[in-house]
Amino acid sequence: MKTPFSLPLIDADVEAEMLDTLHNTGWLTSGPKVAALEAELRRLYNKPALCVNSWTSGAMLVLRWFGVGPGDEVIVPAYTYSATALCALNIGARVVMVDVKDDFSMDPEQLAQAISPRTRAIIPVDLGGWPCDYAGIMEVVNSAEVRQQFTPANERQEALGRPLVLADAAHSIGARYRGGFAVDWPDVSVFSFHSVKNVTTGEGGAVLLNLPHPFDNEAEYRFLKVFSLNGQTKSAFEKNQAGGWRYDIIAQGLKVNMPDVCAAIGLAQLRKYESELLPERRRIVDQYNEALSKHGWALLPPVKDPERESSYHLYLLRISGYTEKQRDALIQKMAEAGIGTNVHYIPMPMLTLFKNMGYKMEDYPNTYRLYENEISLPVYNGLSEEEVRRVAEELVARSW
Ligand SMILES: *Cc1c(COP(=O)(O)O)cnc(C)c1O
């Protein structure tokens, strides 16, 4: 029996939605399916949601909307997937990395020390679906000290009066925080709908707006819609309506809209995400916890406490006392048993691009400590109870 690390959900509902797109709407790029996916996101999370073609492009769009560029600093955790930093580098900003806490999330104290008068945005990451300490992060950015040193360079920055908190919610669709959703806290959250994520459109993402007063989130949504379409006031779908040909270009936007053929896949999944898909992920993670908690060497990932509940995207297991070499050998032994495992993540300062830019692993000791003995186990819809049992058994047989 082979168990891959990850598989996208392609079931009868996905097929039906895809066939409806191809045969009934006859429309391939942004149109009725994107509108339906945005409406479903809005219904679930109660915020305007803009669909885009990836997390990375959505984050770049938001940073450009806020006027972030050369000379500005963006703060990210050292422990994340590189896109968290690349979205800022791609628009010419400088990336400042901070260390994480033992639960893999951005440390508000490290954040407070890293903020400078040049800080324009902060990108905390809900790693594996575990929400950051948003209360702590928002307290830091809203402090009088941070507000006083923030010098706005445009009207949006003036309206906010402090750095933008853009959550990397690539993993955390549906994650809960203090009685609501994690997306109720940061100014903007961006989901990823990449093929390995909880909900997928093949490639894609969504920007959820939660800007504070005096922003009008509906008006900003309408602007971002245009901004994500080359700054063009009408989509091809709208222009295709009888007599609708005339349009204007009102801003230098990006071209990062989501096609309907992609939206159809995500729409079929999202409709049953909160009721079926997320509970199934929780069931898998609970089963791993149950099987592994009796072993002293198994450091279980954070998934639930009185304030927070994960979206169960990744099972970030750590093996107490393991070195990086021992962990790598365990991954190899699991592969020989036909089980795909993974590491989330190789810290950015260990990757060539960032090393060459001068970032040093020694500056982020907790990040390295978490990484060196981390092994992610398979979690996806359709993974059977029997497979989860086998993964846990094989792991127990091959580790300490
Ligand atoms: C997947 C991922 C991204 C990038 O998402 P794309 O949709 O592929 O651009 C960003 N951040 C994290 C933490 C991710 O895991």
The ligand as an ORCA input file, in Angstrom:
! r2SCAN-3c Opt
* xyz 0 1
  C       1.513     27.646     -0.244
  C       1.991     28.783      0.570
  C       2.112     30.069      0.040
  C       2.035     30.353     -1.426
  O       0.839     30.040     -1.992
  P       0.677     30.114     -3.592
  O      -0.815     30.082     -3.771
  O       1.375     28.925     -4.147
  O       1.271     31.391     -4.058
  C       2.423     31.116      0.888
  N       2.651     30.898      2.203
  C       2.590     29.670      2.734
  C       2.846     29.505      4.200
  C       2.281     28.571      1.932
  O       2.295     27.338      2.443
*
